[in-house]
Amino acid sequence: MAKKKSKKGSTATPKPAAPQAGLPGSNGIVHEQPRPARAQKPTVNGTSSPGPSPPGSLPPSTHAQHPLTLPATPPPAERTPQDTVREACDLLEVGLSGEAYSLLLSSSSSSLPAPHPSKAAEIERLAGHVSSIKLALREKQFDRALKEWNEAKLLWSKESGRGGGKHRGGPWAAKVWKFEALEGARKWGELEKFASDTLGTKPQDRQLVFYYKTQALYQVGKFADATTAISSAQEAVAGPMIEKVKILADRIRRVRTLKDEGKEAFDAGKYKVAIGKYTDALKVDTGNKAVQALLYLNRGLALYKNDGALQAIEGLTASISRAPTCKAYRLRSLAYRKLDDLANALNDLIKAASLAPPDSAEKRQIEKERDEVRSEKLKGDAEERREEEERRWKEKQAKRKDHYGILGIDRGATTTEIRAAYKKLSLETHPDKGGDEERFKEVKASYEFLSDERRRARYDMGDSDAEGPDFDDMFGGGGVPFAFFFSDFFHTCSHGGGGGRGGGRGRGR
């Protein structure tokens, strides 16, 4: 028992640290006192205390007589005309021309101060251009959109600038509009340059800019540069153009792979394989004229090497219709020459020479080929004319009367022999003697013809047996086919021969 009392007494005796408030394990009185607060910081009742307060020391009159409140928000600064102008410009920068108009109208009819009339008019003009740009893009009138964009650029680039002079040049949204317009207008050179210039200005969306740069390069057949640009687009932070970037990257990869495989097969002499690869590549992108022209050209060359000159001409013609190049015309001339079509071959070489770089080895080589084909063509034309004249002469000889045969004499018969033959036959064929009248007329006509030395001489040289000199025949219309016969023509004219029939066919072709 003594031991238990001793324990009770020890627990009832308070320890020296018990009166401190706010510590864990203390009695319930501490919950009626505020926690010690930092100096000059408001407590839960709105007052501030410089430090901890002992229990029960909070005077009730402190909060009632001297309330401490948070600093009041300063009144909004008065709007200036420049504020209105800047806000309107900000709206215009993203194409919200209607909202900009509304702001200007409200500022002129309310307590807000309106901008200076000259600045307001400038914004109105800019808003008009922006509205026209967006409308033209919606209607796919891309050239009109570019014209309006250039007009707006003059206002965006004024020395006064935008945003109170902090910014100059078109806003980002305007650059996107120009990208769209240049792509729609298919102005690939301008699009590539604008994209390159924009990349040097830390654009808001690098992926978008690289996409348009890739498109510009790919559309003119620059596969290597387009591949580099699309890789940069894929590495950039993904933006709204990510799906378009993926589609374009896949298209470039497929076309380039098939093209490279076709070239590899061509270099190995596997022309049929190359033709198949180029044909497959043509199906990947039918809307890219430059790429189509290149693939048709490569396939045409493979067809030519595979002894398909006619098919090669068809393919090269398709290439030329999409992008006329010196190389395409020159290759097609080779196919025409293989088919002995020298006229078309010469025309293609003339066009190829006009497209070749001036004062270049390529141009000189093409001109040499052109001159060779021209010379070959002239010789061929002359041979064709000679063959045609000879054919016509033989046809006429086959159709004309054989006066010597009718009289039954040789071609070298004398005048006396001709007369004797006629007398004999005329007695035999005379109608009064019981002969054939038609036969008698024929004998008489042949005798009269051969009795005329001039006409007989022309007949012996192969000329027509028609009455009078035939100028049409003399110039290749069916008479003498060889040059030395013209001497007889001049002889005839000197004796006052009659006129030609006119309208005859000339020798020239």
Secondary structure per residue as TSV (DSSP state, phi and psi in degrees):
chain	resnum	aa	ss	phi	psi
A	1	M	-	360.0	-42.4
A	2	A	H	-61.6	-34.1
A	3	K	H	-66.6	-39.9
A	4	K	H	-67.5	-44.2
A	5	K	H	-60.1	-38.9
A	6	S	H	-63.1	-37.9
A	7	K	H	-68.6	-42.1
A	8	K	H	-61.7	-42.8
A	9	G	H	-63.1	-35.9
A	10	S	H	-70.9	-33.9
A	11	T	H	-77.5	-29.6
A	12	A	H	-76.2	-20.4
A	13	T	S	-77.6	119.2
A	14	P	-	-68.6	144.9
A	15	K	-	-80.9	157.2
A	16	P	T	-62.6	-28.4
A	17	A	T	-86.7	-0.9
A	18	A	T	-62.5	-36.5
A	19	P	T	-67.5	-13.6
A	20	Q	-	-69.9	132.6
A	21	A	-	-92.9	156.2
A	22	G	S	83.6	0.8
A	23	L	S	-89.9	155.2
A	24	P	T	-65.6	139.4
A	25	G	T	88.0	0.6
A	26	S	-	-81.1	171.2
A	27	N	-	-76.3	179.4
A	28	G	G	-69.6	-10.7
A	29	I	G	-65.5	-30.3
A	30	V	G	-66.5	-21.3
A	31	H	G	-73.2	-12.7
A	32	E	G	-90.4	-5.0
A	33	Q	S	-106.9	143.9
A	34	P	-	-69.3	148.8
A	35	R	-	-66.5	146.1
A	36	P	-	-56.3	130.5
A	37	A	-	-108.0	159.2
A	38	R	-	-68.9	154.0
A	39	A	T	-58.6	136.6
A	40	Q	T	64.3	18.6
A	41	K	E	-105.2	130.7
A	42	P	E	-58.8	141.6
A	43	T	-	-92.9	-173.6
A	44	V	T	-64.6	-24.0
A	45	N	T	-95.7	9.9
A	46	G	S	92.8	-8.1
A	47	T	-	-96.0	165.8
A	48	S	E	-116.6	150.4
A	49	S	E	-130.9	135.5
A	50	P	S	-71.7	-13.4
A	51	G	S	179.8	-172.4
A	52	P	-	-63.0	145.0
A	53	S	-	-116.2	142.9
A	54	P	-	-69.4	159.8
A	55	P	T	-56.7	135.3
A	56	G	T	74.1	12.2
A	57	S	-	-98.0	2.2
A	58	L	-	-76.2	112.3
A	59	P	-	-73.8	131.8
A	60	P	T	-66.4	-20.6
A	61	S	H	-86.5	-9.4
A	62	T	H	-64.3	-48.6
A	63	H	H	-70.8	-34.4
A	64	A	H	-72.3	-37.7
A	65	Q	H	-95.1	-29.7
A	66	H	S	-134.4	73.4
A	67	P	-	-69.5	139.5
A	68	L	-	-107.5	123.6
A	69	T	-	-118.3	162.0
A	70	L	-	-68.6	153.4
A	71	P	-	-60.6	136.0
A	72	A	-	-73.3	146.5
A	73	T	-	-67.1	131.1
A	74	P	-	-66.0	148.7
A	75	P	-	-62.5	147.8
A	76	P	-	-60.0	141.0
A	77	A	-	-67.4	150.1
A	78	E	-	-67.6	132.8
A	79	R	-	-72.0	141.7
A	80	T	-	-110.5	163.8
A	81	P	H	-56.5	-34.1
A	82	Q	H	-64.0	-34.2
A	83	D	H	-62.5	-44.2
A	84	T	H	-62.6	-43.3
A	85	V	H	-62.8	-45.3
A	86	R	H	-62.9	-41.3
A	87	E	H	-65.3	-40.4
A	88	A	H	-63.5	-40.9
A	89	C	H	-62.8	-39.9
A	90	D	H	-61.1	-39.0
A	91	L	H	-66.7	-40.8
A	92	L	H	-66.5	-33.0
A	93	E	H	-60.1	-27.3
A	94	V	T	-105.7	13.6
A	95	G	T	83.8	10.2
A	96	L	-	-86.4	67.3
A	97	S	H	-67.0	-36.1
A	98	G	H	-62.2	-43.0
A	99	E	H	-65.9	-36.3
A	100	A	H	-64.4	-41.9
A	101	Y	H	-60.2	-45.6
A	102	S	H	-60.1	-40.1
A	103	L	H	-62.5	-44.6
A	104	L	H	-65.1	-40.5
A	105	L	H	-66.3	-42.1
A	106	S	H	-67.3	-35.4
A	107	S	H	-71.0	-26.2
A	108	S	H	-85.3	-13.7
A	109	S	H	-116.9	7.9
A	110	S	S	-126.9	-167.0
A	111	S	S	-75.8	-13.2
A	112	L	S	-68.3	138.9
A	113	P	-	-70.7	135.4
A	114	A	-	-82.1	152.0
A	115	P	-	-69.7	167.8
A	116	H	-	-59.1	139.6
A	117	P	H	-54.1	-39.0
A	118	S	H	-65.8	-39.3
A	119	K	H	-70.0	-39.7
A	120	A	H	-62.5	-40.2
A	121	A	H	-64.8	-37.3
A	122	E	H	-63.5	-42.1
A	123	I	H	-66.6	-37.9
A	124	E	H	-63.0	-41.4
A	125	R	H	-63.6	-42.8
A	126	L	H	-64.0	-39.8
A	127	A	H	-62.4	-38.2
A	128	G	H	-63.0	-42.3
A	129	H	H	-64.8	-43.4
A	130	V	H	-61.6	-44.0
A	131	S	H	-61.6	-41.3
A	132	S	H	-66.6	-36.9
A	133	I	H	-61.3	-48.5
A	134	K	H	-66.0	-38.8
A	135	L	H	-65.2	-43.9
A	136	A	H	-63.2	-38.0
A	137	L	H	-65.6	-40.7
A	138	R	H	-63.4	-36.9
A	139	E	T	-89.6	5.1
A	140	K	T	60.4	31.8
A	141	Q	-	-97.2	76.4
A	142	F	H	-70.5	-36.1
A	143	D	H	-64.9	-38.3
A	144	R	H	-66.0	-39.8
A	145	A	H	-61.5	-40.7
A	146	L	H	-66.6	-37.0
A	147	K	H	-63.9	-45.1
A	148	E	H	-65.5	-36.6
A	149	W	H	-63.0	-41.9
A	150	N	H	-65.7	-34.6
A	151	E	H	-66.5	-42.5
A	152	A	H	-66.6	-33.2
A	153	K	H	-60.6	-34.4
A	154	L	H	-60.7	-36.5
A	155	L	H	-78.8	-38.3
A	156	W	H	-65.1	-30.2
A	157	S	T	-97.0	10.5
A	158	K	S	-63.6	156.6
A	159	E	T	-61.6	-30.3
A	160	S	T	-65.1	-25.2
A	161	G	-	69.4	-171.3
A	162	R	B	-116.1	164.1
A	163	G	T	60.0	44.1
A	164	G	T	70.5	28.5
A	165	G	T	88.6	2.6
A	166	K	T	-80.0	-27.2
A	167	H	B	-128.1	144.8
A	168	R	-	-133.7	158.9
A	169	G	S	85.1	171.6
A	170	G	-	-69.3	149.2
A	171	P	-	-72.2	171.4
A	172	W	H	-59.4	-42.8
A	173	A	H	-58.6	-38.2
A	174	A	H	-65.5	-36.2
A	175	K	H	-65.1	-38.0
A	176	V	H	-63.5	-40.4
A	177	W	H	-60.1	-41.8
A	178	K	H	-67.6	-38.3
A	179	F	H	-57.3	-46.6
A	180	E	H	-63.1	-41.9
A	181	A	H	-67.4	-43.3
A	182	L	H	-65.6	-38.1
A	183	E	H	-66.6	-44.7
A	184	G	H	-63.7	-36.1
A	185	A	T	-80.2	-4.8
A	186	R	T	58.6	38.1
A	187	K	-	-96.3	78.9
A	188	W	H	-69.3	-36.1
A	189	G	H	-63.8	-44.7
A	190	E	H	-66.7	-37.3
A	191	L	H	-64.9	-43.4
A	192	E	H	-62.1	-44.2
A	193	K	H	-64.9	-43.5
A	194	F	H	-64.4	-39.0
A	195	A	H	-65.5	-43.1
A	196	S	H	-63.9	-41.7
A	197	D	H	-64.3	-39.7
A	198	T	H	-67.4	-36.7
A	199	L	H	-62.5	-25.0
A	200	G	T	-81.5	0.8
A	201	T	T	-113.9	19.7
A	202	K	-	54.2	68.0
A	203	P	-	-66.5	158.5
A	204	Q	S	-66.6	-34.9
A	205	D	-	-132.4	93.2
A	206	R	H	-66.3	-33.6
A	207	Q	H	-62.2	-41.6
A	208	L	H	-61.5	-44.5
A	209	V	H	-65.3	-43.0
A	210	F	H	-65.4	-33.0
A	211	Y	H	-60.7	-48.7
A	212	Y	H	-68.1	-34.3
A	213	K	H	-65.2	-42.4
A	214	T	H	-60.8	-44.6
A	215	Q	H	-58.9	-43.3
A	216	A	H	-63.5	-42.1
A	217	L	H	-70.5	-42.0
A	218	Y	H	-66.6	-37.6
A	219	Q	H	-68.5	-16.8
A	220	V	T	-106.5	11.0
A	221	G	T	81.3	17.7
A	222	K	-	-89.6	80.4
A	223	F	H	-64.5	-43.8
A	224	A	H	-63.1	-48.3
A	225	D	H	-66.2	-37.6
A	226	A	H	-65.3	-38.1
A	227	T	H	-64.0	-41.3
A	228	T	H	-64.0	-43.6
A	229	A	H	-66.6	-41.0
A	230	I	H	-69.5	-29.4
A	231	S	H	-65.2	-40.2
A	232	S	H	-65.2	-36.5
A	233	A	H	-65.3	-38.9
A	234	Q	H	-70.8	-29.0
A	235	E	H	-81.3	-19.3
A	236	A	S	-72.0	165.1
A	237	V	-	-61.0	129.9
A	238	A	-	-62.7	136.3
A	239	G	-	-134.5	-161.0
A	240	P	T	-62.8	-19.8
A	241	M	T	-91.1	7.7
A	242	I	H	-58.9	-41.0
A	243	E	H	-67.6	-41.2
A	244	K	H	-63.8	-37.4
A	245	V	H	-62.3	-43.3
A	246	K	H	-63.4	-43.6
A	247	I	H	-64.5	-45.3
A	248	L	H	-65.2	-41.0
A	249	A	H	-62.3	-41.5
A	250	D	H	-65.9	-40.5
A	251	R	H	-64.4	-44.8
A	252	I	H	-62.9	-42.1
A	253	R	H	-61.6	-45.1
A	254	R	H	-66.1	-45.9
A	255	V	H	-64.2	-45.1
A	256	R	H	-66.4	-38.0
A	257	T	H	-62.6	-47.6
A	258	L	H	-65.6	-38.5
A	259	K	H	-63.7	-44.9
A	260	D	H	-65.7	-37.9
A	261	E	H	-66.2	-36.7
A	262	G	H	-64.7	-41.6
A	263	K	H	-64.8	-40.8
A	264	E	H	-62.0	-42.3
A	265	A	H	-67.1	-39.1
A	266	F	H	-62.9	-45.9
A	267	D	H	-62.4	-27.2
A	268	A	T	-87.7	2.7
A	269	G	T	80.2	9.5
A	270	K	-	-91.9	74.9
A	271	Y	H	-68.1	-35.9
A	272	K	H	-65.2	-39.9
A	273	V	H	-64.4	-42.6
A	274	A	H	-62.0	-42.1
A	275	I	H	-59.3	-42.7
A	276	G	H	-64.1	-41.4
A	277	K	H	-64.6	-44.8
A	278	Y	H	-66.1	-35.5
A	279	T	H	-64.5	-42.9
A	280	D	H	-64.1	-39.5
A	281	A	H	-64.7	-34.2
A	282	L	H	-63.5	-25.4
A	283	K	H	-81.7	-16.2
A	284	V	H	-70.7	-44.7
A	285	D	-	-139.5	98.6
A	286	T	S	-87.2	-5.9
A	287	G	S	-98.1	-7.6
A	288	N	-	-94.2	103.1
A	289	K	H	-64.1	-42.0
A	290	A	H	-64.8	-43.7
A	291	V	H	-67.2	-41.8
A	292	Q	H	-61.0	-42.2
A	293	A	H	-61.5	-42.5
A	294	L	H	-65.2	-43.1
A	295	L	H	-69.1	-40.0
A	296	Y	H	-63.0	-38.0
A	297	L	H	-64.2	-47.0
A	298	N	H	-63.4	-41.0
A	299	R	H	-68.0	-37.4
A	300	G	H	-61.5	-39.7
A	301	L	H	-65.9	-40.6
A	302	A	H	-64.6	-39.3
A	303	L	H	-64.1	-40.8
A	304	Y	H	-62.1	-43.3
A	305	K	H	-67.2	-24.5
A	306	N	T	-93.7	22.4
A	307	D	T	61.5	38.6
A	308	G	-	-120.7	64.8
A	309	A	H	-61.3	-42.5
A	310	L	H	-65.1	-45.1
A	311	Q	H	-65.1	-34.6
A	312	A	H	-63.0	-40.6
A	313	I	H	-61.7	-40.7
A	314	E	H	-62.6	-45.6
A	315	G	H	-66.3	-42.0
A	316	L	H	-68.9	-32.0
A	317	T	H	-65.1	-39.5
A	318	A	H	-63.5	-38.6
A	319	S	H	-64.6	-44.9
A	320	I	H	-65.1	-35.9
A	321	S	H	-66.0	-24.4
A	322	R	H	-93.7	-35.7
A	323	A	S	-158.7	93.3
A	324	P	-	-65.1	118.8
A	325	T	-	-127.2	159.4
A	326	C	H	-59.2	-43.9
A	327	K	H	-64.5	-41.0
A	328	A	H	-65.0	-44.1
A	329	Y	H	-63.2	-40.8
A	330	R	H	-66.5	-42.1
A	331	L	H	-66.1	-39.4
A	332	R	H	-66.6	-32.8
A	333	S	H	-62.7	-35.8
A	334	L	H	-63.0	-41.7
A	335	A	H	-65.7	-39.9
A	336	Y	H	-63.8	-40.4
A	337	R	H	-64.9	-35.0
A	338	K	H	-64.7	-28.0
A	339	L	T	-95.3	9.4
A	340	D	T	61.6	26.6
A	341	D	-	-95.9	78.8
A	342	L	H	-71.8	-27.8
A	343	A	H	-63.9	-49.5
A	344	N	H	-69.5	-34.0
A	345	A	H	-62.6	-42.6
A	346	L	H	-65.0	-42.7
A	347	N	H	-60.5	-41.2
A	348	D	H	-67.4	-37.3
A	349	L	H	-69.8	-33.7
A	350	I	H	-63.7	-43.1
A	351	K	H	-68.0	-40.0
A	352	A	H	-62.5	-41.0
A	353	A	H	-64.1	-34.7
A	354	S	H	-70.9	-23.8
A	355	L	H	-95.2	-13.5
A	356	A	S	-71.6	150.7
A	357	P	-	-57.9	134.8
A	358	P	T	-63.1	146.8
A	359	D	T	54.8	36.7
A	360	S	-	-112.1	159.1
A	361	A	H	-62.8	-35.5
A	362	E	H	-62.7	-44.1
A	363	K	H	-63.7	-42.0
A	364	R	H	-64.4	-38.3
A	365	Q	H	-66.8	-41.5
A	366	I	H	-64.1	-41.4
A	367	E	H	-63.9	-35.4
A	368	K	H	-64.5	-45.8
A	369	E	H	-62.2	-39.6
A	370	R	H	-60.0	-45.9
A	371	D	H	-65.6	-37.0
A	372	E	H	-63.9	-44.6
A	373	V	H	-66.5	-39.6
A	374	R	H	-61.7	-45.2
A	375	S	H	-63.1	-42.8
A	376	E	H	-63.2	-37.9
A	377	K	H	-67.9	-41.4
A	378	L	H	-61.5	-43.0
A	379	K	H	-63.8	-42.6
A	380	G	H	-64.2	-41.0
A	381	D	H	-63.1	-42.1
A	382	A	H	-63.4	-41.2
A	383	E	H	-65.6	-39.6
A	384	E	H	-63.4	-42.1
A	385	R	H	-63.9	-42.1
A	386	R	H	-62.3	-44.2
A	387	E	H	-64.9	-38.8
A	388	E	H	-65.9	-42.9
A	389	E	H	-64.8	-40.7
A	390	E	H	-65.7	-39.2
A	391	R	H	-63.5	-45.7
A	392	R	H	-64.8	-37.4
A	393	W	H	-63.9	-43.3
A	394	K	H	-65.9	-38.9
A	395	E	H	-62.0	-40.8
A	396	K	H	-69.4	-38.5
A	397	Q	H	-63.0	-35.8
A	398	A	H	-69.6	-28.3
A	399	K	H	-90.0	-22.9
A	400	R	S	-76.8	162.4
A	401	K	-	-73.0	145.5
A	402	D	-	-97.6	88.9
A	403	H	H	-62.6	-36.9
A	404	Y	H	-66.0	-41.6
A	405	G	H	-66.0	-38.4
A	406	I	H	-60.9	-39.6
A	407	L	H	-86.5	-8.8
A	408	G	T	71.8	36.7
A	409	I	-	-127.2	167.6
A	410	D	-	-82.6	163.5
A	411	R	T	-67.4	-23.3
A	412	G	T	-94.3	15.6
A	413	A	-	-63.1	146.3
A	414	T	-	-82.7	173.1
A	415	T	H	-62.5	-38.5
A	416	T	H	-64.7	-41.8
A	417	E	H	-66.7	-36.5
A	418	I	H	-64.9	-43.8
A	419	R	H	-65.8	-41.0
A	420	A	H	-64.8	-42.0
A	421	A	H	-63.6	-38.0
A	422	Y	H	-66.3	-45.0
A	423	K	H	-60.5	-41.4
A	424	K	H	-65.1	-48.0
A	425	L	H	-71.1	-33.1
A	426	S	H	-66.6	-34.7
A	427	L	H	-68.4	-36.3
A	428	E	H	-73.5	-31.6
A	429	T	H	-106.8	-1.7
A	430	H	-	-65.0	133.5
A	431	P	G	-59.5	-33.6
A	432	D	G	-69.3	-19.6
A	433	K	G	-99.3	10.2
A	434	G	T	88.8	14.2
A	435	G	-	-88.4	179.2
A	436	D	-	-84.9	123.3
A	437	E	H	-64.2	-42.1
A	438	E	H	-65.0	-40.1
A	439	R	H	-65.3	-39.3
A	440	F	H	-62.5	-43.6
A	441	K	H	-62.4	-39.2
A	442	E	H	-65.0	-43.0
A	443	V	H	-64.0	-43.5
A	444	K	H	-62.6	-43.2
A	445	A	H	-64.0	-40.6
A	446	S	H	-67.2	-38.7
A	447	Y	H	-63.8	-45.2
A	448	E	H	-63.7	-37.6
A	449	F	H	-66.4	-47.6
A	450	L	H	-75.5	-16.9
A	451	S	H	-75.9	-19.7
A	452	D	S	-86.1	107.9
A	453	E	H	-60.4	-40.0
A	454	R	H	-63.7	-47.8
A	455	R	H	-68.0	-36.6
A	456	R	H	-63.8	-40.2
A	457	A	H	-63.3	-43.7
A	458	R	H	-64.2	-39.7
A	459	Y	H	-63.6	-41.5
A	460	D	H	-64.3	-28.2
A	461	M	T	-87.6	2.4
A	462	G	T	99.7	6.2
A	463	D	-	-78.8	170.9
A	464	S	-	-65.3	154.6
A	465	D	-	-100.1	17.2
A	466	A	S	-71.7	159.9
A	467	E	S	-69.1	134.4
A	468	G	S	76.0	163.5
A	469	P	-	-69.3	135.6
A	470	D	-	-105.8	97.5
A	471	F	H	-64.3	-33.0
A	472	D	H	-61.3	-46.0
A	473	D	I	-66.2	-36.6
A	474	M	I	-65.2	-25.6
A	475	F	I	-98.5	22.0
A	476	G	I	100.8	9.5
A	477	G	I	-83.7	8.6
A	478	G	S	141.3	5.5
A	479	G	S	-104.5	-126.0
A	480	V	-	-67.8	123.9
A	481	P	-	-91.4	-7.9
A	482	F	S	-115.7	151.8
A	483	A	G	-62.1	-35.5
A	484	F	G	-69.3	-13.6
A	485	F	G	-73.4	-14.5
A	486	F	H	-67.1	-20.9
A	487	S	H	-60.5	-36.4
A	488	D	H	-68.5	-33.3
A	489	F	H	-61.2	-46.8
A	490	F	H	-64.9	-35.2
A	491	H	H	-63.2	-41.5
A	492	T	H	-64.2	-45.3
A	493	C	H	-61.9	-36.6
A	494	S	H	-66.8	-19.2
A	495	H	T	-99.7	14.1
A	496	G	T	74.3	38.7
A	497	G	-	-63.5	158.7
A	498	G	-	-69.6	169.6
A	499	G	-	-75.1	160.4
A	500	G	-	-77.2	171.9
A	501	R	-	-76.5	-18.2
A	502	G	S	76.3	157.7
A	503	G	S	69.9	12.7
A	504	G	-	-73.4	166.8
A	505	R	-	-82.9	128.5
A	506	G	-	-81.5	166.0
A	507	R	S	-79.7	-32.0
A	508	G	-	-62.4	147.4
A	509	R	-	-123.9	360.0
